[in-house]
């Protein structure tokens, strides 16, 4: 009898250990019970997994310890958090319900769900990221394992470089913004100017041109893109566009957009975007959360209002940007040589 009890104990522990070994299965859905595809799963603020097409994702056991903070985010929804405890470890599952912040689809609008992508294409005439001559001065906060540093930095765009114009003709929104650090305070991290410049470079450049530019280009070749419609709000139609995978250079990213489209002028007025790095095998990750709105110096373009980017051991926040138009550099015409 004792031997039978011993074997039962081994089998029970083996089955539980099998569940633990597989990690934590997370199901993410909205308040109506519909699974949210490509939601982001985090452990202690680090992106570790993305849900599939039915809203299910798995956090690997190797990335979990009792006491860790779990969180789930989805653009346009309130995030959810929980502490990974022994009870959750035994269950091996976590059911998450996210509440939408903006959903307001009325009965007479339900029909648009039949082809949301077509509605989005019809609703938007075009939009551009800001590439007119300008200067952006923003408050920054950089946090690292050693502490934090804050201050103000200015990025100046003076178009006219030959290589830049080649990029623009191809529809690729990339350009160089020379940076200057105007003011630094509370440098507990003891960062060098080069390190500060590198962090600000990622915050100023990457989200704007690699991620939001991806949506402008259409990305119709990307498989699995999802279009959702959340209804009307403040004179705009709200769309959610989710890309399970976008390739930029050597990186792979999952990107979520919440897009506010003006009902009359067919112009994008606002964008909220989240992105995570999918290249886990490279032992690195990147999470970006940003908001863009209409430029105060050019009503046909979008500029960032807030950017938060985090990666291993460090993060940068840019906020309260001030934009100023500057005069473009006059191009000298090359003389013909006969």
N, C-alpha and C positions, 0 to 999 in steps of 0.2 A: 504494500500500500504506500509506504514511504517512497519507494522507487517510482511508482506511478505519479505521485505528487511532485516528485523532483522533475520528471519528464514534462509534466504539464507546465511547471514553472519555467523550464527552459523554452518550451514552445511559446508561451506568453511573452517572455522577454525577447525572444527572437522576433516575434511579429511586431512588437512595439519598437524594437531596435530597427526593424526594417522600415517602419514609418518614419522614425527619426532620421534614419540614414538618407531618406529621400528628400528631406527638407520640409518646408512648410508650403502647403498648397493653399493659395489665396484666390478666392472668387470675388470679383468686384462687379457690382451692379448698381443701377440707379434705383430710385424709390419705387419704380414700377416693376422691379425685378429683372430688367433687361441687362444682360452682361455688357460691360464697357470694355470694348476691345482696345488694346494697346495703352492701357493705363500703366503708370510707372510705379514700381514697388521699390521701397528704400529700406535700408537698415542703417540706423544712426546717421541719417541724412545722405547716405551714399546710394545711388541708383544701382540696383543689383538684378532687376528683372523687369520684363514687360509682359502684360497679359496677352493672351491669344485672341482669336476672333470671337470666342464666346465669353471672354472676360476672366479667364483663368490663367494664373501664373504661378511658378514655383520658385521660392527662395531657397537656394541650395543650403543643405545642412551645414556645410563648411563655413558659411557666412553668418551663422546664427549662434548666439549664446544667450542663456537665460539672463534677463535684465536689459537686453538690447531694445532700442526703440524702433518699432516698425511704423511705416507711414505709406500712404497711397495718395497719388496726385493725378488729376485729370483736368485739363484746361477747361475753365468754365464751371468747375464744381468745387465744393468745399473739401479740403483734404481731410483725411482721417488718420488717426494715430493710435497706437496701442503698445503696451509693453509686452515683450515676448516672455511669458512666464512658464512655469512647469506645466500648468494645465493646458496651455496652448501647445506646448511641446508634445504632450501625450496625445492630444487630438490630432495633431498634424495638419490642421486646417484652420483657416480664418475667413469668415464671411464678412465682407465689407460693403456697406451701402453708402454711396456718395450722393449728396444733395446738390442739385443744380442751382447755380446762382442766378441764371438768367432765363431759364426755359419758360416760355409764355405762349406756346402754340395754341391758337384758338380753333374752334370747330371748323370755321370756314377756310382755315389754312392747312388742314391736314392733308389735302390733296397734293400739296407741293412735295410731300415726302416721296412721291412716286419716282421723281427724278431730281434729286436735290442738286446734283452736279450741274445739270442743265440750267436750273434756276440760278445757281451761283454765277455761271458763265454769262447768263443774260443780265444779271443784276450789276455786274462789274464791267465798266468800260475799260479802264486800265488804271494802274497806279505805278508810281515810281518811288524808289527810295531816294533820299536826298543826295543829289550829286552836284547841285548848283554850288558856286563858291560860298562857303560858310565857315563859321567858327563856332564850336560847341564847348562851353565851359561847364563842367559838371562836378558835383561833390562826389568824392569816392571814399570808400572804406574797404581796406584790404585786411583780411584775417588769415593768419597762418598759425601753425602749431606753436610758434614762439610768442604770439600776441597779435596786436592789430595796429594799423596805421591809418590815418584819415587826412583828408585835405581836399584840394581842388586841382583839377587838371584841365588843360585846354587842348583840344584837337582841332587843327586847322586844315581845311580842305581848299586847295588852290588848284583847280583842274587845269589841264593844258599839257600834261605829260603825254608824249606820243604813245607810250605803251598803254597808258590809261584809256586813251580814246579808242584804242584797238579793242580793249575789253568792253567798253560801252557799246561799240558797234555790234559786238557779238551778243549783247543783251546780258552780259555778266556784270553784276554790280559789285565791283571790287575797286577800291582805290586806296592810296596811301594817305593817312592822316598824320602828319607830323605832330608829335605830342610835346607839350611842355608842362611841367609840374609847377604850378604857381605857389602852392602853399602846402606845408606838411606839418602835422601836429600829432602828438601822442604816439611816437614811433616806438612802441614797446617791443615790436618784432625785430628792431634793429636791421631793417632792410636796406640794401644798397639801392642807389638810384636806378641801376640796371634792373634789379629785381622788380622794383615798383613799375618801371616802364613796361616790363614784360607782362605783368598782370593787367595793367591798364590797356595794353594792346589787345589782349583777349577780350576784355570787356567792351571796348569801343568798337572793335572791328568785327569780330567773329559772328555774333548773333545777327547783326544787321545784314551783312552781305552774303553769308553762307546759308543762313537759315531762312530769313524772310525773302531773300532773293530767290530761293528755291521755289517758293509759291508763285512768285511773279512769273517765273519762266514756265509755269504750267505743270511741269513734271508729269505729264500725261503718260510717260513711259514707265513710271514707277508703278509696280504692281501692288495691289492691295489698298490703295488710297481710299479713304472713307470720307464721304460728305454727309454732314448732318445739319438739320435746320432746327433752330431753337425758337424761332418766332420773331415778333417785332418788338422793338424797345427804343424809345427816344428817337423816333423817326428813322430807325435803321432796321434792316433785316440782319439777324445774327446767324452766322454759319460756323460750324465746327468742321475743320478739315484735319484729318489725321493721316500722316504718312508712316507706315510701319518701318520703312527703311529709306533713307536718303543717303546717297554716297557723295561725299565732298572730299576730293583729293584721295587720300588713303584711308579716310575715316568712314564709319557707318553710323548713322544716327537715326533715332526715331523722333519725329517732330509732330507736335500738336499745335494747331492754330485756332483761335477764336477770332472771327472776322466780323466787324461791324460795317455794313454797307449802307450808305445813304440811299433812301428810297427814290429821291428825285434826280440827283446828279449822277447816280451810278458810280460813286466814288467811294473807295474804302476810307473810312474815317478813323478806324482804330483796329489794332491787331494785338492780341495777347498770344504769346507763344511760349511753349515749353519744349525742351529737347533733352535727350539723354544719349550718351555714347553707347553703342552696342558692341564695341570691340573689347569684350571682357578679357580675351586671351592676351591682350597687350598689357594687362595689369594696370590699366588706367581707365578713368571714367570722367565724364563731364556732364554737368547738369546746368541748363540755362533756363531762366524764367525772365521774360521781358515783356514790356508793353510799348507800343508805338502809336503815335497819333499824328494829326495833321501838323505840318510845319508852320511856325509863326511867320516865317519869311518867304514861304512859297506854298500857296494853298493847294497845289497839285502834288505835293510830295509828302512822304512820311518820315518822321524822325523818332528816335527813341525817347521815351519819357522816363523809363526805369529799366535797368538791366541788373540781374543777379546771375553770376556764373560761379560755379564751384567745381573743384577738381581735387585730386588727392593732396591733402595737407594744406589747402589754401582756397580762398574764395575772394571775389571782388564784387562790390555793389557800386553802381553808378546811379545817381538820382539828381533831381533838381537841375536839369540841364538848361542852359541859357544859350540861345542861338543868335548869331549876328551875321548878316550878309557882308561879304567882302568883295572887293573888285577882283575880277579874274586877271590872270597874267596874260598880257598881249603876246601872241605868238609871232615870232619873226619868220618871215617868209624866206625860204632858202633861195639863194640866187642861182639862176640857171647857168650851168657851166657849158660853154660851147667849145 
